[in-house]
């Protein structure tokens, strides 16, 4: 029968798509080695280096995979680029990888899983939001990133129209996105 440590960690995991990290354990006053013990007993699963899943609390496998990607980079990852365009339902893009932006000063100490596409950048205040509790760039930032990385123009026009229609970009932001796309088209 699960004990007090399990219950405290499960409360944290419930807010993070069923996932916890050693940092979560430390923050709850629990020795992170308890995660390894729980995994050995089969009460939780190790899904990546430093990321554990409570199977009973993982509501949506796709969202769990996305939350795992942001936790993988020691909580410094933010869903971005094509992944953000898709999650915000701005266009018919179908990303082959999970795009994650990490701060430029953060030094990766572990190999990047093949499913992840890492981007380096420092997000400004207001460029990040949450999607089902998972850090993600705003629709404006996602579209701007799409312009920079060469997403097809028709998909970007669709994204701009969808964001405008849903009130996610207006006025100056809308004009900047249209101008960025037009400038890219002239190159």
Protein Blocks (a to p, Z undefined) as FASTA:
>chain_A
ZZfklmmmmmmmmmngopacfklmmmnopafklmmmmmmnopaccfbghiacdfklmmbl
klmmmmmmmmmnnopaccehjlmmmmnopaccdcfbdcddddfklccfbdcdfkbccddd
dddehiacceehiacddfklmmmmmmmnopafklmmmmmmmmmmnopagcjlmmmmmmmm
mmmmmZZ
